[in-house]
Amino acid sequence: MEEAERCLLCLNAPCSKACRNADPARGLRAVRFDNAANAYKWFEGASEQELEEAEKACIHYDRPIRIREIAKIVAEQYPKKADSPKPSLEIDFCGLHCENPFFLASSAICTNYEMVSSALEAGWAGVFYKTICLEEIKEVSPRFDVVKNPDGSFAGFRNMEQLSENPADVDFQILSNLKRNYPGKIVIASIMGNTEQQWIDLAKMAEDAGVDAVELNFSCPQMKLSGMGSDVGQNMELVAIYTSYVKNAVKIPVIPKMTPNVDTMAKFALSCHFAGADGISAINTIKSVTMSEGSRISGKRMVSGYSGKAVKPIALRFILEMAQNHIMKNLQLSGIGGITTWRDALEFIQLGCRNTQICTAVMEYGYRIIDDLKEGLSTYMAERGVSSLEQLVGEEVGSFATTSEIDRDTKVFPTVDRSVCIGCGRCYISCSDGGHQAISFGEDRQPKIIGQKCVGCHLCRMVCPTGAIGMANRIPKK
């Protein structure tokens, strides 16, 4: 995985062009997006010489990706399986039948017909189209900033975008064309008004365009005009009023989109529930500040929305909060926030979401990630013997406990696998300077757990770069 993450994921990859009988670039992408179990199909058939030629063709700026080694590991650890039917990823959301749970989130990735058409052709189940309003929208330049991981991938992404710059009638015509040309896909209009009448008018325009549902954007954190976006989402009365007005104006499902820039989301979602909402989308971006010089706009900085992998734990917390509220048990959830792989999406589904929306990962990697999202999730279901995605919805909600309910009378000691440990000493340093001084490290460069001092916090396991530290059985505290 570490080596695959170095891959630049090139367009028309030279490595695959150099390999007549295989597609190593696609295999690397499968490994990269947590779908290594199916990567063999893109490596098999290639000779050692072909894979060597693929490595020579690699244009990585540092050194070529070790394609031959990755192909060998894939063949050894994930051998070819007999072809068998995969479980269906179909699922219903707010009465709409979806071919899979993967949707484009309302954002820059879906701003015109050509973009959405390409995504639907690639296999996405549907789209929450970029938010439409009746105000004039002028975007800034530049409008993005990134916090990067050491390998160059996005750890977090900050955007200063607002809504669609198209006239409303143009966007609704686009949505009408999409629904006409892709009747089996789910087309959802995201709208934002500034008055009760604007919300009603936009919702009716959406319904007249033939869309499947309407999402109410109560959550954009960087609107130019006050009384819009997250200004609404932070006001329980307004979210209830606007939801009620829209719900009474149209017959299609109504799905408010919540802002995370609140202390608790459940009370705002409850207001929407009592106003008649059919579902909830969550979360939108988190208000944030980054300090890179390249993000200045005419010399000025601004607060705006943060997304990407860094926000996923926060998004999951808000989803769980709503899923645990029994009053809202019939309010269906659409999960958003930091989803890159099928496993990320699975976590949202296991906490109660019936579909997921993805934006930042598409901006970084393109619509093509849908291949591994679908194949990875269906493979997981097959391995677990799960025949329907419905069986996974909310299955982990009951596994959570409060701080007063959690077991505090037992602990789990870490264990060190000597065959995997490379003797780097990272565990010792972290335990010594940030833990309980419960590891010794001598001339043999082998860490040893000091049982009398170890409290079972597992900081050592978190910092180990090779996965050499595991968990023993849970035992009572002395």
Secondary structure, 3 states (H helix, E strand, C coil): CCCHHHCCCCCCCHHHHCCCCCCHHHHHHHHHCCCHHHCHHHHCCCCHHHHHHHHHHCCCCCCCCCHHHHHHHHHHHCCCCCCCCCCCCCEEECCEEECCCEEECCCCCCCCHHHHHHHHHHCCCEEECCCECCCCCCCCCCCEEEEECCCCCEEEEEECCCCCCCCHHHHHHHHHHHHHHCCCCEEEEEECCCCHHHHHHHHHHHHHCCCCEEEEECCCCCCCCCCCCHHHHCCHHHHHHHHHHHHHHCCCCEEEECCCCCCCCHHHHHHHHHCCCCEEEECCCEEECCCCHHHCECCECCCEEEECHHHHHHHHHHHHHHHCCHHHCCCEEEEECCCCCHHHHHHHHHCCEEEEEECHHHHHHCHHHHHHHHHHHHHHHHHHCCCCHHHHCCCCHHHCCCCCCCCCCEEEEEEECCCCCCCCCHHHHHHHHHCCCCEEECCCCCEEECCCCCCCCCHHHHHCCCCCEEEEEEEECC
